[in-house]
Amino acid sequence: MQRDLRLDNVGRRYGLRGPWVLRGVHLTVTPGDLIRVEGPNGTGKSTLLRLVAGIDTPTEGRITGRPRTAYVPERFPTALPFTALGYLTHLGKVHGLSRPAAARAALEWLDRFGAAAHARTPMAQLSKGSSQKVAVVQALLAEPELLVLDEAWTGLDAAAREELERAVAERTADGTAVVFVDHDPSRLAGAPDATYTVRDAGLDLRAERAAAQPVGPLMTVVVQGTRGAQLPADAARTVISAEEPEPGTHRVTLPASHSDVLLRALLTARPPWHVVSVSQDPPATEPRPTPDTESRR
Ligand SMILES: Nc1ncnc2c1ncn2[C@@H]1O[C@H](COP(=O)(O)OP(=O)(O)OP(=O)(O)O)[C@@H](O)[C@H]1O
């Protein structure tokens, strides 16, 4: 994603005299942003996501800076005359891959989501969960610059839900912007750069990254780099807090779901970083040592 997607004074209503579902909405999505959208049922979250995804146009206002976008809709059409693999290969070709490359990527993604066994199943015969995996894979396959996920975790099994969290962390670390709605408040906890609430047809900024209270499991990772080295940008993006207790040694805290991305970024950096320790943080009910007391030990 080269530049920002901007919604300027955007409004949307259905029908000439329908009530305004959204009005006066301003939103800027920058590369690598992870943005959560929340709000009660029927307030306009899906309407907003369809505008952000570019599959709907505003009744008033402007949307500029459209990047290459992929979208997982709240309801994915299943009655398509393809097998899962046939459908995904077709989409891969639409996104510019050769047929063999598209089929290979589709199979790899289906495998990652535990659905490789259903590759040759006609779409109309897939279970709800497998069909949702195809919905997610069609979006990831496109290697978009902006990924829009409307309740994409709904219907996935636990392993696939985790895999999607991992994929989102990987994509955002690579500069893809992700805008998502999910009914589970702990989804990607601690990771969003911003959380917006749709309320009274407007969009309120509820929390920015610095103020977000992570509630999911956290990890603490201690790493050593060369003296004076800054954490690589890809790694820094995943962390909630970081300190340098002594020169060259960094202690970072991050959502456990992002640890793979952090470790990969550190180990593939040039020169690579040395990982000293990785530990799951104690549950929030146990007192946690403050950075101050730790550094005095
Ligand atoms: N295609 C449409 N035609 C007419 N009205 C629509 C259309 N899509 C949405 N609406 C109306 O717009 C309002 C907002 O709907 P939307 O689906 O965007 O809300 P939501 O917050 O995503 O809801 P939910 O949490 O239930 O998914 C609702 O009153 C809905 O009935």
The ligand as a Gaussian input file, in Angstrom:
#p B3LYP/6-31G(d) Opt

LIG

0 1
 N      -28.502000      -3.133000       1.012000
 C      -29.233000      -2.511000       1.935000
 N      -30.430000      -1.978000       1.621000
 C      -31.177000      -1.336000       2.546000
 N      -30.831000      -1.167000       3.826000
 C      -29.636000      -1.689000       4.201000
 C      -28.791000      -2.387000       3.272000
 N      -27.667000      -2.791000       3.939000
 C      -27.816000      -2.355000       5.217000
 N      -29.009000      -1.701000       5.365000
 C      -29.491000      -1.079000       6.603000
 O      -28.461000      -0.242000       7.106000
 C      -28.387000      -0.322000       8.511000
 C      -26.971000      -0.727000       8.926000
 O      -26.724000      -2.084000       8.469000
 P      -25.299000      -2.768000       8.556000
 O      -25.454000      -4.155000       8.052000
 O      -24.314000      -1.879000       7.915000
 O      -25.084000      -2.728000      10.151000
 P      -24.092000      -3.628000      11.049000
 O      -23.650000      -2.732000      12.154000
 O      -23.046000      -4.240000      10.210000
 O      -25.081000      -4.732000      11.589000
 P      -24.748000      -6.199000      12.177000
 O      -23.938000      -5.981000      13.407000
 O      -26.104000      -6.741000      12.481000
 O      -24.026000      -6.945000      11.093000
 C      -29.452000      -1.320000       8.956000
 O      -30.595000      -0.598000       9.333000
 C      -29.720000      -2.116000       7.691000
 O      -31.051000      -2.567000       7.682000

